[in-house]
Amino acid sequence: MTPLVISAVLLAAVTHASWNAIAHYIKDQLVSFTLISGGGLLIGLVMAAFVPFPAAAAWPCLALSAALHVAYMLLLMRSFTLGDFGQMYPIARGTAPLAVTALAAVFADEIPTGWQLAGVAVACTGLVGVALWGIRGSGRKPQWAAIGAALATGLAIALYTTVDGLGVRASGTSLGYVAWLMVLEGIAIPVYALYRRRGRLAAQVRPYAVRGFAGAALSVAAYGLVLWAQTRAPLAPIAALRESSIIVGAAIGAIFLKERFGGPRIAAAGLMVVGIGLMLHTS
């Protein structure tokens, strides 16, 4: 984890929280993710014309990752529809490094240290706090469907992070890998939206086109930075550091989306980041 890798992943964290906030801001989630997926598809096609073609060994990972990314988008869409951004985003992102740690140990032979296991425990405590704080005594029912969708989103993130970590290393080109990944994953949701909305889709996406394509550009940049970092450092620490975006997401939810996050939940999100920091400990 060189300073350059750390800087790239931290920049990815900020850009990732930003595009997720844009996605949540557009209330029609099918329109939102159609613009982001379709924008990513267009960016990927342009990139593919100028970057090296991924090696043959990477294509099984590309195909599997594209399917996982579509599942992730659908689950994220569902969690944003059901719950607040300031709660759903930390749950989804906080779940991912915990699962990546286990998956990387099994599939990439990257065994966690004692410090990293301690970080998992601390992060899990914070995750529970973010998910459940404010329910007791508030008169509100737990948003179990939203929380379940966010947890499933985190698992999908962990799965595609592990697959892409292996695939990008086999591809010989991080830029080529991300370009073709954007192409493969960007087709499904726009095609589905065309089927569901038929003649209405163009009119529905037009008011949000600029914001949606900005979100697409941020999405491609965020994941491109992470994929590049995965060619230069172990998977679990990168996944952990990337989730410093939890604090960025909490701030965006409170400041720009006017969601009530509250001191206790901010403290719980901070505890998740402390746990993620411990997961970065390498000795």
KALIN-V591123 format. One record per residue. RES is the residue in three letters. SS is DSSP state (hx for helix, st for strand, lp for the rest). PHI is phi in whole degrees, 0 to 359 (NA if undefined). PSI is psi in whole degrees, 0 to 359 (* if undefined). Layout:
# KALIN-V591123
RES	SS	PHI	PSI
RES	SS	PHI	PSI
This chain:
# KALIN-V591123
MET	lp	NA	80
THR	lp	288	164
PRO	hx	304	324
LEU	hx	294	317
VAL	hx	296	315
ILE	hx	299	316
SER	hx	298	319
ALA	hx	297	317
VAL	hx	289	322
LEU	hx	295	320
LEU	hx	297	321
ALA	hx	299	323
ALA	hx	298	317
VAL	hx	292	314
THR	hx	294	326
HIS	hx	292	314
ALA	hx	299	325
SER	hx	293	315
TRP	hx	289	329
ASN	hx	294	323
ALA	hx	295	320
ILE	hx	299	316
ALA	hx	299	320
HIS	hx	288	327
TYR	hx	297	323
ILE	lp	282	107
LYS	lp	295	327
ASP	lp	281	100
GLN	hx	293	331
LEU	hx	292	319
VAL	hx	298	315
SER	hx	303	308
PHE	hx	282	339
THR	hx	295	315
LEU	hx	295	317
ILE	hx	290	316
SER	hx	293	315
GLY	hx	295	321
GLY	hx	296	319
GLY	hx	298	321
LEU	hx	300	313
LEU	hx	296	316
ILE	hx	298	318
GLY	hx	298	319
LEU	hx	296	319
VAL	hx	294	315
MET	hx	300	318
ALA	hx	300	334
ALA	lp	285	345
PHE	lp	237	356
VAL	lp	242	162
PRO	lp	298	153
PHE	lp	279	134
PRO	lp	299	147
ALA	lp	297	155
ALA	hx	302	327
ALA	hx	296	340
ALA	hx	274	344
TRP	hx	291	324
PRO	hx	300	321
CYS	hx	293	320
LEU	hx	299	315
ALA	hx	295	314
LEU	hx	295	318
SER	hx	297	320
ALA	hx	300	317
ALA	hx	296	319
LEU	hx	294	322
HIS	hx	294	322
VAL	hx	296	316
ALA	hx	300	318
TYR	hx	300	314
MET	hx	299	316
LEU	hx	295	319
LEU	hx	292	319
LEU	hx	296	319
MET	hx	303	316
ARG	hx	294	316
SER	hx	293	323
PHE	hx	290	330
THR	hx	291	323
LEU	hx	271	332
GLY	lp	225	174
ASP	lp	288	145
PHE	hx	302	316
GLY	hx	295	343
GLN	hx	258	315
MET	hx	292	321
TYR	hx	297	311
PRO	hx	299	323
ILE	hx	295	311
ALA	hx	298	312
ARG	hx	287	326
GLY	hx	288	332
THR	hx	291	325
ALA	hx	300	308
PRO	hx	295	333
LEU	hx	295	315
ALA	hx	287	324
VAL	hx	298	322
THR	hx	303	315
ALA	hx	290	316
LEU	hx	293	321
ALA	hx	294	326
ALA	hx	294	323
VAL	hx	281	314
PHE	hx	259	338
ALA	lp	244	4
ASP	lp	57	37
GLU	lp	253	93
ILE	lp	279	129
PRO	lp	289	149
THR	lp	277	175
GLY	hx	299	319
TRP	hx	299	319
GLN	hx	293	323
LEU	hx	293	322
ALA	hx	298	320
GLY	hx	298	322
VAL	hx	301	315
ALA	hx	297	315
VAL	hx	295	315
ALA	hx	298	322
CYS	hx	298	320
THR	hx	299	314
GLY	hx	296	323
LEU	hx	299	315
VAL	hx	298	319
GLY	hx	298	315
VAL	hx	298	320
ALA	hx	290	321
LEU	hx	246	346
TRP	lp	296	138
GLY	lp	97	351
ILE	lp	280	317
ARG	lp	295	129
GLY	lp	74	1
SER	lp	266	348
GLY	lp	80	358
ARG	lp	268	145
LYS	lp	278	144
PRO	lp	302	137
GLN	lp	275	69
TRP	hx	296	323
ALA	hx	295	318
ALA	hx	294	316
ILE	hx	296	319
GLY	hx	297	319
ALA	hx	295	321
ALA	hx	292	320
LEU	hx	296	318
ALA	hx	296	325
THR	hx	300	315
GLY	hx	299	321
LEU	hx	294	319
ALA	hx	298	320
ILE	hx	300	314
ALA	hx	298	319
LEU	hx	294	312
TYR	hx	287	332
THR	hx	297	316
THR	hx	292	314
VAL	hx	300	316
ASP	hx	290	327
GLY	hx	299	320
LEU	hx	286	319
GLY	hx	292	317
VAL	hx	292	330
ARG	hx	290	329
ALA	hx	276	345
SER	hx	282	330
GLY	lp	80	359
THR	lp	203	110
SER	hx	292	324
LEU	hx	292	318
GLY	hx	297	321
TYR	hx	296	312
VAL	hx	293	325
ALA	hx	299	310
TRP	hx	287	332
LEU	hx	295	316
MET	hx	298	322
VAL	hx	295	311
LEU	hx	293	318
GLU	hx	279	340
GLY	lp	279	354
ILE	hx	278	318
ALA	hx	298	308
ILE	hx	292	316
PRO	hx	302	320
VAL	hx	296	317
TYR	hx	298	318
ALA	hx	295	320
LEU	hx	300	320
TYR	hx	292	316
ARG	hx	287	318
ARG	hx	262	344
ARG	hx	48	238
GLY	hx	290	352
ARG	hx	271	345
LEU	hx	297	315
ALA	hx	302	316
ALA	hx	293	328
GLN	hx	285	326
VAL	hx	275	338
ARG	hx	303	316
PRO	lp	294	340
TYR	lp	248	11
ALA	hx	299	313
VAL	hx	296	313
ARG	hx	296	320
GLY	hx	293	318
PHE	hx	289	331
ALA	hx	297	318
GLY	hx	299	321
ALA	hx	297	316
ALA	hx	297	318
LEU	hx	296	321
SER	hx	297	313
VAL	hx	296	316
ALA	hx	298	316
ALA	hx	299	313
TYR	hx	282	330
GLY	hx	298	318
LEU	hx	297	319
VAL	hx	293	316
LEU	hx	298	319
TRP	hx	299	316
ALA	hx	297	326
GLN	hx	292	344
THR	lp	277	354
ARG	lp	233	0
ALA	lp	202	163
PRO	lp	298	156
LEU	hx	292	313
ALA	hx	297	313
PRO	hx	298	324
ILE	hx	294	314
ALA	hx	300	322
ALA	hx	292	312
LEU	hx	296	322
ARG	hx	301	330
GLU	lp	278	9
SER	lp	298	346
SER	hx	299	345
ILE	hx	302	315
ILE	hx	292	320
VAL	hx	300	315
GLY	hx	297	320
ALA	hx	297	319
ALA	hx	293	318
ILE	hx	298	316
GLY	hx	300	319
ALA	hx	283	318
ILE	hx	276	312
PHE	lp	264	326
LEU	lp	263	0
LYS	lp	58	37
GLU	lp	267	139
ARG	lp	281	112
PHE	lp	260	314
GLY	lp	84	150
GLY	hx	302	313
PRO	hx	300	320
ARG	hx	287	326
ILE	hx	299	319
ALA	hx	298	320
ALA	hx	294	319
ALA	hx	296	321
GLY	hx	297	321
LEU	hx	297	323
MET	hx	299	318
VAL	hx	292	323
VAL	hx	299	315
GLY	hx	299	319
ILE	hx	295	322
GLY	hx	298	319
LEU	hx	297	325
MET	hx	294	340
LEU	lp	281	346
HIS	lp	293	129
THR	lp	253	1
SER	lp	231	*
